[in-house]
Amino acid sequence: MRVRALWSHPVSTPSTSATPPGRWGRPPELVRRLPSRPIAAIGPIAAIGAVSACLIAAAVWGIAPPPAGAAAAGTTSPVVPTALSAGAFRLTADTTGLAEPLAAVEQAMAGSRTSIQTLMARASRPRAVLCHPTALVYAPLKERSGAGLRGFCWDTGDSGTERWIPQGITTTSDALTTGEYHGRRLVVVSWYHEPASAPAPGAADPEQAPEKGIRLSFVDWDADHPNTYCHVLLVEPTAGGSFRPIDRHAGGLLWYGNLLYVADTDSGLRVFDVNRIYQTSPADSLRIGRQGDGSYQAFGYSAVMPQVASITTAGAALRYSFLSLDRRTTPDSVLIGEYATDADRDGRLDGSTNLVRFPLDAGTRLPLAESGGQTPATEAYDLRLGHVQGAACRDDRCWFAASNGTSSTGSLHVWRRGAPEKTVYDWAVGPEDLSYWADPTDADRLWTLTEHAGQRSVLSVPQADWD
């Protein structure tokens, strides 16, 4: 939260894996046999650079490993969520407010429309192996899940930049029950931009550009495709067939059908359509929108996704800090949660920490509205826990990930509804959102990511290890 490559494989390489191999994150010996992506194609310099950056980061941040056995054993806590009146929380969806400017953009950029398939076929940024050789950033996950821990790191630039901060995570397992979207298994991460300063006149440094808003990283996580990723800039359509950046935190992310939900902390959810992606010119890193010569710029990015709808509060106040999908309810549902801190350290949280469930419409992919156009919540809890960055639920189990600064491990809280206690495990350093991957042929997994520059990883563990 805001407070002011190579192949996927387990961290260790044992002779057998705790998780049966499959298309989703095959063990390294299988992935390395793929002839389409030799290691030379990625480059030894990039690989060495990523590893070196992580070694330096561990020293700079002063990360210390947790006590031996702490992650494996876990502890119990009597501070569990308390039920709230769900009926007080309501949502409403607006699919017409942006219709006119969106139609203008679509008409003007009709010839530039592209698809997920084309986007990923052109993806050129290599994702790296889990790049922290000492594994201090995710030591508790490695200790408990062993060879079951899988994931990746970003390229050197994305791993170390302080201008873009990763926050939310979702996958094609959220999008469709098959776990694929147009034949691709993908992990998607949201980032918010943190400008260094206002640009000087004529500044050539792209990092000195104005606020760039939100970008999404679409990452191939499938041994049948190259291990690459690409960025797409999220934009808000404006009059005259143009668009502007979206200056928001993007703390939560959810892919449901063709729609992507992005958390807008104080305003609700912004909705995007993955079937509406448009190519832009990457020539100008300081400009965005329609230019005088008719070209479309996006701060140097080659693709944009315009907002198509918004979802806002229609009942009791609710902050939109993080979100996730639960497909085990009938109908499917979205969980929306609130982040709060104890800034003055007086033992009292500075805001509410509610987690609220709303039903979804599998047809429209929007919240399931009643006759009056509003969507009432079906379940609500006060988590009674600060610094929560992500939550996921499945059947009677819920997982809450909480952060603990830049150099201390976070915590994962596991609770079964109605239980008087919860289990608390050490978690990664700088953890963010959670996403549940339900696999029809392999072990279900929990996905998360870490946010701090030089410490960044995207991680998944077998869900069964963390009950």
N, C-alpha and C positions, 0 to 999 in steps of 0.2 A: 504494500500500500504506500501511497505517497506520504513521506515524512520528510519535511524540510527542516569434405571430410571423409566421412568414413562410414563404417558399418555399425549397425545396432547389435549389441550383444550384452550378456550379463557382465557385471563388473569383474567377476572372477571367471575363469574358464575351466571348470571341472570336467571330468570325463562324462558325467551325466548331468542333466538339467532338472531342477525341481519342477520346471514347467514343461510339459510336452511340447516339442517343436511344432510349428505350424507356419502358415503364411505370415501371421502377425508376429513380427519380431523373432525370426528364426535364430537358433544358436549360431555363433560365429563360424563354426566349421561349415555350416550349410550356406550361409550368406557369402562367404568368401569364394565359394565355388562358382558364383555367378559370373559368366564371362563378360557381361555387358558393362561392368564397372571396375576395371583393374585399379589397384591403389595408385598407380602412377598417374591416372587420370585426375585424381584429386590433388596430388602433389605433396611431397614430403615436407616442404617448407610450411604449408598451411597446417599440416598435422602437428609439426614440432612447435609452431607458433601457438596453437591452441593449448597444447600441453604445458608449454612454458608459462603462458599467461595464467594458467590455473595454479601452477606451483608457486608463482610469485604472489598470487592473490591470497593463498592460504597463509603465507608468511605475513603479508601486509595486514590482513584482517585479524590475524591472531586467533584463528579458530582452534578451539581445543576439542578433542573428541570426548564423547560422553563417557561416564564411568563404565567399566567393563560389565556387561550383562544387563545394563539398565534398559536398553532398547528391547532386548529379548524378553525380559521379565514383565515390564510394565508395572504400573502402580494403580491402585484404586482410589477413586474420589467420590465423596457423597454429594458433590455439587453437580447436580444433574438438571437438565432442562425442565421447566415447569410449563404445563399446558396453559394456553390463552384462549380467549373466545375468538374462534376463527372468523365468525360472521362479521366482525368489525373491519376486516381487511377486504378490499375489493379493487379490481382492476378494470380499466376500460381501454379499448384499442381504437386508435385513429388511423384509418387506412386512406383517408381522403385529403388530409392537411397538406401533404406534399405531392398530391397527384398532378397538379398543373406544372410545377417546375420539373418534376420527374419526367413527365411526358415530353417536355421540351428537350431535356437532356437525351432521352432515348431517341427522339427523332433526329437530333443533330449528330448523335454518335452511333447511329444504327449500323453503319459500316464498320465500326470498331468493336462491336460486341464480340466477346469471346466466351470460352467455357472452361470449366474446371479441368477437363481433359487437356485442352490446349495449353492452359496455364501451367499445368504440371509437366507437360511435355517439354516446355521451355524453361522450367525451373533450373537454375544453374548454381545456386548456393549449396555447397556440400555440408551436410550435417555430419558432425564428428561423433566419435565414440564418447562415452562418458569420460570427460577430460580432466577430472581431478584425481591425479595419481594417488594421492594420499587418502582420497575419499572422505575427507573430514566434513565436507559440506553435506554429504548424505550418509555418513557413517552409521547412524541408527538403522537406516533402511537396509544397508548392506549386512549389518550384523543380524538382523532378524530374518530377512528374506534370502540372504546368500545369493546363490546363482539365479534366484528368481527375480532379482533386481535388474531391470532393463531400462534403457533410455538413450539419450543423446545430448550432445552439446551443440551450440551454435557455432558458426564460423568465428574466426578471431575478432572480426569487427563487431558483430552483434553480441558476442560474449562480453566484450570489454567496454562498449559504449555506455556513457552516462547520459546520453541524450534520449535514448529509448529504453523504457522500463517494461519488462514482460509482466503480465498480470493474470489474465483469464486463460482457461484451457477447455477444449472440447474435442471430440473425435467423430469420425464417421459412424462409430457405434451409437452415438447420440442421434445422428442424422437419420439413419435407417436401421431397422432390426437386422439386416444382412451384414452390417458393419462396413459396407462399402458404398461409395457414391460414384456412379459411372465407372465402376471397375477399380476404384482406387480406395485404399485404406489410408486415411490421413489423420494427422494430429494438427489441430489449429490453435494458435496462441495469439492473444491480443496484447498489444504494447501501447503505452501512451508516451507522447513526446514531452520532453523536458528541455526547453530551449536554454542555451547557455547564456545568451544575452540578446538584446535587440541588434539587428544587423547594421553594420556600418554602411554608409552609402557606397554602392558598388562592390560590396563584400563578395569575395569569390568562395569563401568557405561555406559549404552546404550546411555545416552544423551551426552557422550563425543565422540561418534562415528564420523567418517567423515561426510561430506555433504551427506544427505540422499535424497535430491531432492524434488520430488513432490509425495504426496499421495492424493487419493480420498476417501471420506467417502460416502458410499452408505447407505442411511437411509430409513427404512420403514416408510411410512406415510400413513398408511392404517389400519383401525380397524379390517380388516380380518386377519392380521398377527401380530406377536409379535412386540412390540415397541423397536426394536433394530437396531444397525448399525454395519458396519464393515469397515476396511480400506484396500485399495489396493494400492500398490506402483507402480507408473509409471516408466518404464525403457526404455532405448534405447538399442536395440539389437546390439551386437558386434560380431566380428569374432570368430569362434570356438564354436558357440552355447552358448554364454554367453550374459550378459547384464550389463549395468552400470546405476547409478542414473542420473537423469536429473536436473541439478542445475539451475532452472529457477523460476521466480516469480509466475507464474500461476495465474495472476490477473483476467482472464476471463475463463469461461467454458460454453460449449454448447454441448448438446446431440441431435444428429439428426440421426434418424434411428438407425443403429448399430454403428455409429461413434461418438466419443467424440472429440471435438476440445478443445485444451488447449492453451491459449495465451502465447506466448513466446515474451516478450516485443519488443526486437530489431530485432528479426529474422523472426517472422511470427506466424503461427499456427502449433502446433504439433497435429497429428491425431492418435487416438487409436480406436481399435475395441473392443466393449464390448463382442463380441462373441469369443474373444481370450484372455481369462484369464487363468493363470496357477498357480497351487498350488506350494508353496515353503516350505522349512523347516523353522520353526520359531526358530530354536535352537540357532542361532548365531546372536546377535544384532549388531555385529561389521563388518560383512562381507556381500558381495553381489556378485551375479553371480554364475557361475559354479565353484565348488570347486574340489580339487584334488581327493576326494573320490567319485566324480560323483554327489554329492548332489547340490541342488540349494538353496542359501541363499538370503535373501532380508532384511537385517538389522532387523531381528526378525519378519517381516511381513509374513503372510502365503499365500499371493497371489500377483502376479504381472500382469501388463498389458503392453505388449511391444508396442512401437510406430510402426505404419504401414506406415505412409506417412507424408509429410510436405507441408505446403502452405506458399509461400513467396511473397513478393512484386515484381511486374514486371513493375510498373510505378512510379508515384510520391511517395516520401517517406511517410511511414506510420508506426506509433508505434502501437503495439498490446497490449493495456492495459486492455481492457475489451471487451466482446462481448455478443450478445444475438440473439435470433431467432425471426423472424416475419413471422407468417404463413398467414397473411392477404394479403400479396402481391402475385402476380402471375408472376413467381413462388415464392416459399418460398425464404426468403432472410436472410442473416446474417448481423448484424450491428457490426462494429468494431470501437472502440473509443480510444481516446488518453487522458492520464492523464498528467497534467502539474501543476507546483507549481509556487509560487512567492517567491522563497527562500530568496532573498535579500530585500523583502518587498518594492520594488520601484514602485509598482502598475502595473508592467508589468509581464505577465506570462513568464516563462523560456522556454516554448516550445509551440508547436501547440496543439490545442484542437479540432481536427477534429473528426467527426462521419461520417463513410462511409458505404454505403449499397452495398452488392454484392448479385447477384442471386445465388440460389442453385439448383442443379440437384437432383430431387426426386428419380431418378434411381440409380445413383452412390453415392449419399449423399455427393458429393464434390461440390465445386463451379462450376457453369454452364459455361463451356468453349466454346469459339468461335472456328472457324476452325483453328486458329493459336495456340490454346492451352491455351490462356489467358482468364481471366474473367474480363471484364470491370465493373466498378462500375455503378450503376444506379442512385445514389443519394449521395450527400455529403454536409456537413454543417461544419462551424466553430462554435462550441458551445459558444465561448467567455466566458468560465466559467472554473475556476481552480478547482483542487482537485476532479474532477469527477471520481467516482469509478465504476459506472455502468450506463447503459442506456437501455431502452426498448421502443419500439414503437408499436402502434396498430392503424390502420386506420389513422386518422389525428392527433392523440395524441402521445406525447413522454414524457417520464419521465427520469430525470437525477438525480442521487444521488451523492451528494458531501459531503466530510468529512470535519471536522473542529477540528482536534486534538484529544487528548485522553480523554478530560473532558468536551467538549462542544458538543451540539447536531449538527449533520450535517443538510443538507437541501435537500429537494426533489423539483426539478423544473419541473413544468408541463407546456407544451407548445403545442399549436395547430398550425400546419403548416400554415405559412402565417400570424399568429396573431402578432400584434405589441407589445404585452405584454405577459408575462408568469406569472403564479402563483407560489409562493415560500412558501413551508411549512417547519416547523421544522421537522427534521427526527431523526433517532437514533444516538447514540454516536458511532463513529467508523464504519460507514456503509461501505459496500463494494458493490459487484456486484448486479445487478437486473435481475430478470427473470419473464416473464409474463406467468401465468398459465391460459389457456383458458379452462373453464369447460363447457361441453355440458349440464350438468344437474344442475349446481350450479353457484354461483357468480364467475366471473373471479377474479383472485387474483394477486397481486404483491408480489414476494418473494425477500427477501434480507437477509443479515447476518451482524453481527458485528465482528470485528477482535481482539480487545484488550484482553489480558489475564485477566481472572477474570470478564470480562464484556460480554462474548460471548453469543449470542443468534442467532437462525435462526428464521426469522419472516415472516409472510404473512398477508396481509390486503386485504380487498375487493377493487378491482381496482376502483369501482365507488365512493368510499369515497375520492379519491385523484385525482379528475378531476379539 
